[in-house]
Amino acid sequence: MSAVQSNMWYKTQSEDTRLHFNTPVEMKYSINKALTSSGPLLIHRYQSSALDSLDNTYNVVYYRMHEEINIHRDSTFEKLAGGIVDGMLENGGNRLDYIDYSDVVLQKKAKMRLSYDDGKVCNGLILSDGQSMVIAQSFTLKYSSLNDYIDRFLTSVQLVNARD
């Protein structure tokens, strides 16, 4: 992982240089291995090291799928994204406010917002190029959930070199 501070925002890039995103705070990086039916999967996680000046926290999870799996086939992306959101709701979520699916230049995207019983809100993005998945989330209090930092963060999340 590399991170460079620019105009008070940190630009983060994954080790394989495919994932790029910007945050107003430094991110902690960790890597874990998940065992799947098609073999081990390396899961890269980036978490904000502190609250930003607007009391937002940030979380990004990134992984590459095994070569024989293509997330874009049929409705696989929508099923996978729906399962991710269901898991977020089971782990303390109260309500899915919305989820919008779109296709953007060889990539599939789902934007969502979840509201929690404790007054927090998660604004999130799930992005896939068919072989990679990114789950980006920002958590904040409901009264400040519409702010430029969250929009700037979610807009900055990119998978580059989608077809290498």
HELIX and SHEET records of a PDB file:
HELIX    1   1 THR A   76  GLU A   90  1                                  15    
HELIX    2   2 LYS A  142  SER A  144  5                                   3    
HELIX    3   3 ASP A  148  SER A  156  1                                   9    
SHEET    1   A 4 SER A   2  SER A   6  0                                        
SHEET    2   A 4 TRP A   9  GLN A  13 -1                                        
SHEET    3   A 4 LEU A  19  THR A  23 -1                                        
SHEET    4   A 4 GLN A 158  LEU A 159 -1                                        
SHEET    1   B 7 MET A  27  THR A  36  0                                        
SHEET    2   B 7 GLY A  39  SER A  48 -1                                        
SHEET    3   B 7 THR A  57  ARG A  64 -1                                        
SHEET    4   B 7 SER A 132  LEU A 141 -1                                        
SHEET    5   B 7 LYS A 120  SER A 128 -1                                        
SHEET    6   B 7 GLN A 107  TYR A 116 -1                                        
SHEET    7   B 7 GLY A  93  VAL A 104 -1                                        
END                                                                             
